[in-house]
């Protein structure tokens, strides 16, 4: 027997309202992308494990959150202007900068999530990356330890045992009755055990001059590292802010953790 249902105008209105609310609920009920799962609030061990999973997913991209692949992490341009009062009086422009192995660190700390959303939240994450390789096109002109350096070509910067601390400041914004996190700022601090630099086409390809200046540069690698690292960190922080904003955009903070 076939059942036939008739609806008057009030029933139609109720049905349309139900469908609209159901549709809105489906939009808001965005969960973490698989295989990332929720943790109990304050379970740092679990959050570190899920953070590692998130890095693995981000390496190939998360299409459902409109997050592109960040392996390698790409930054369009990094520019350093030489300080006349330092040992590194160099103008360096790096373009098409690619950070290889950026999603491979071991996360050691995740702290700062809070239940009080009435004030800004500060999340601190620390990790260790055995080796990070930065490749880019470059243009350089200036002096290193009074020695001239000039060239335009390909740059490879290899960083060993990179310890990184991320401090992310956020605030909550209410939308459709739920709280969503908005990133205000990301600060990145790094420590490096060793940095090795290679540049093609220094001094218009003069092999002897190139090998000589690269030897001096790598023997005094901290001179370059101390000047360039803060500039790199700022550029990376701006890029990561764009990526993380997409992750936070559609997932209500209330849905981050398992019920207690």
Secondary structure, 3 states (H helix, E strand, C coil): CCCCCCCCHHHHHHHHHHHHHHHHHHHHECCCCCCCCCEECCCHHHHHHHHHHHHHHHHHCEHHHCECCCCCEEEEEEEECCCCCCCEEEEEEEEEEEEECCCCCEEEEEECCCCCCCCCEEEEEEEEEEEEEEEEEEEEEEEECCEEEEEEEEEEEEEEEEEEEEEEEEEEEEECCEEEEEEEEEEEEEECCEEEEEECCEHHHCHHHHHHHHHHHHHCHHHHHHHHHHHHHHHHHHHHHHHHHHHHHCECHHHCEECC
